[in-house]
Amino acid sequence: MNLDDWRSRINDLDNQILRLLNQRAEAVLHVGDLKRRQGAPIYAPEREAEIFRRLTTTNSGPLTAEAIGAIWREVLSASRALESPMTIAYFGPQATFTHQ
């Protein structure tokens, strides 16, 4: 395969990864809804630790465990953001430059 072929292959893989990430995000939205209805906390560090353990154990490379951890920290962070809207606090009334 030449460079263009490899780039095309990478583009196809990127599209598959994006599709799967969005499917995961849909599942996360359902989980977040269940957590809210059950009064469960959004952040579950034991669940995230289990995910990291499972992925690093099943990883056959060439990505390192550290790389897998870095990638999944971002995925899980984005997932938590979907489960719960961000709350921003500020000092003072709006429009007084304290809310920026």
C-alpha positions as CSV (number, residue, x, y, z in Angstrom):
1,M,0.0,0.0,0.0
2,N,1.2,3.5,-0.7
3,L,0.8,6.6,1.5
4,D,-2.6,7.6,0.0
5,D,-3.9,4.0,0.6
6,W,-2.8,4.1,4.3
7,R,-4.3,7.6,4.8
8,S,-7.5,6.3,3.3
9,R,-7.4,3.4,5.7
10,I,-6.8,5.7,8.6
11,N,-9.7,7.9,7.5
12,D,-12.0,4.9,7.4
13,L,-10.9,3.8,10.9
14,D,-11.4,7.3,12.2
15,N,-14.9,7.3,10.9
16,Q,-15.6,3.9,12.5
17,I,-14.1,5.2,15.8
18,L,-16.3,8.3,15.6
19,R,-19.4,6.3,15.0
20,L,-18.6,4.0,17.9
21,L,-17.9,7.0,20.2
22,N,-21.2,8.4,19.4
23,Q,-22.9,5.1,20.1
24,R,-21.1,5.0,23.4
25,A,-22.3,8.6,24.1
26,E,-25.9,7.6,23.4
27,A,-25.5,4.8,26.0
28,V,-24.0,7.2,28.4
29,L,-27.0,9.5,28.1
30,H,-29.2,6.6,29.1
31,V,-26.9,5.8,32.0
32,G,-27.0,9.4,33.2
33,D,-30.8,9.4,33.0
34,L,-30.9,6.3,35.1
35,K,-28.4,7.7,37.6
36,R,-30.4,10.9,38.0
37,R,-33.7,9.0,38.6
38,Q,-32.0,6.7,41.1
39,G,-30.2,9.5,42.8
40,A,-26.8,7.9,42.1
41,P,-23.7,10.0,41.7
42,I,-22.6,10.8,38.2
43,Y,-18.9,10.3,39.0
44,A,-18.1,6.6,39.8
45,P,-14.4,6.3,40.3
46,E,-14.6,2.6,40.9
47,R,-16.3,2.1,37.6
48,E,-13.7,4.2,35.8
49,A,-10.9,2.3,37.4
50,E,-12.5,-1.0,36.3
51,I,-12.7,0.3,32.7
52,F,-9.0,1.3,32.8
53,R,-8.1,-2.2,34.2
54,R,-10.2,-4.0,31.6
55,L,-8.9,-2.0,28.7
56,T,-5.2,-2.2,29.7
57,T,-5.5,-5.9,30.4
58,T,-7.1,-6.7,27.0
59,N,-4.9,-4.2,25.1
60,S,-2.6,-6.1,22.7
61,G,-0.7,-3.1,21.5
62,P,0.9,-1.3,19.8
63,L,-0.6,1.4,22.0
64,T,0.9,1.5,25.5
65,A,-1.1,1.2,28.7
66,E,-0.3,4.9,29.3
67,A,-1.6,5.9,25.9
68,I,-4.8,3.9,26.4
69,G,-5.2,5.6,29.8
70,A,-4.8,9.0,28.3
71,I,-7.3,8.3,25.5
72,W,-9.9,6.9,27.9
73,R,-9.5,9.7,30.4
74,E,-10.7,12.0,27.7
75,V,-13.5,9.7,26.6
76,L,-14.7,9.3,30.2
77,S,-14.4,13.1,30.9
78,A,-16.6,13.7,27.8
79,S,-19.0,11.1,29.0
80,R,-19.3,12.7,32.5
81,A,-20.0,16.0,30.8
82,L,-22.9,14.4,28.9
83,E,-24.3,12.8,32.0
84,S,-24.6,16.0,33.9
85,P,-24.7,19.6,32.7
86,M,-21.9,21.8,33.7
87,T,-22.6,24.2,36.6
88,I,-20.7,27.5,36.7
89,A,-20.4,29.6,39.8
90,Y,-19.5,33.3,39.8
91,F,-19.3,36.1,42.3
92,G,-21.6,39.1,42.0
93,P,-24.5,39.9,39.8
94,Q,-24.6,39.2,36.1
95,A,-23.2,41.9,33.8
96,T,-20.7,43.1,36.4
97,F,-17.8,41.4,34.7
98,T,-17.7,38.9,37.6
99,H,-19.6,36.3,35.5
100,Q,-17.0,36.0,32.7
